[in-house]
Each structure stands twice: as C-alpha cells, then as structure tokens.
C-alpha cells in the first residue's frame, strides 16, 4: 500500500456522487477546505459546493471540515456551510482526523478523506486508515496569484 496513492481521483469535489462514497464504504467524510471547497483562504465556497453538501447530507453521510488553516479562516467558513470543523489539524498527523471522527463512533475504514494535497490529505488519510478521494487543486496554494491577477485587472481597466 502506497501512502501517497489516493483510492479515487476526481476533478472537483462536486463531481463525487453519493453512490461513489457508498461504494467506497464511507459513512463519515472529512473535507479539506483550501482549494477543495473554496480558493485558499476564501470565505466563498466554489459554485455548487453548498448544494453538494446538502445533497450528500440528505443521503445520510456525516461531514466534518478538517483544515490545517487557522480558527479565524475555518470557523466562519464552516459555520456558514453548517458543518462541524477542526482547524490547525496538523495533517498528515492522525490527531486532527481522530478529533474530527471521535463524536461519530465511525471507524477510519468507514471514513473518507477528501482533499487536494498529497502530503496532507492523502498521506494523512492513509495513515489514519481511511479511504482517500483526491481532487484537483482548484486554485493556487496561496493568495499571491490572485493578488497579482487583481493588480493586472486594475491596470487593464
Ligand atoms: Mg487543500
């Protein structure tokens, strides 16, 4: 078993269907935030993400946001989406995953980690013993690119 090999790959989180999660044997989903649910540090989820969350919840899955980012970034974001959360989770270490899963009584084998980063989400999910869904990072890893783009846009206008 490779610790850096996801079990499943999708372009976007919204491409993952309840059926895919059921087939993987997942009941609890641990969701990365930055570049998985929104651009890095952004409070605005990607298009379709709030609808995807309510659809997946309706299908009976438990969802928790798990992020290495700060309380200031994650708390309002998760509350806005109506999800429990763990911030400063120290992925790939198992402690954040344990904390996220502890209230549900669901085993790591019945847990799916969904995220865009190999060395945090995939490695962490594999160490924890869960199924891993890797998505394509939907934005740059920092705000730098966005800031540069804004400056260029201003210049053009
Ligand atoms: Mg990420």
Boltz pocket constraint, residues with backbone or C-beta under 6 A from the ligand:
constraints:
  - pocket:
      binder: B
      contacts: [[A, 32], [A, 33], [A, 34], [A, 35], [A, 36], [A, 115], [A, 116], [A, 117]]
      max_distance: 6.0
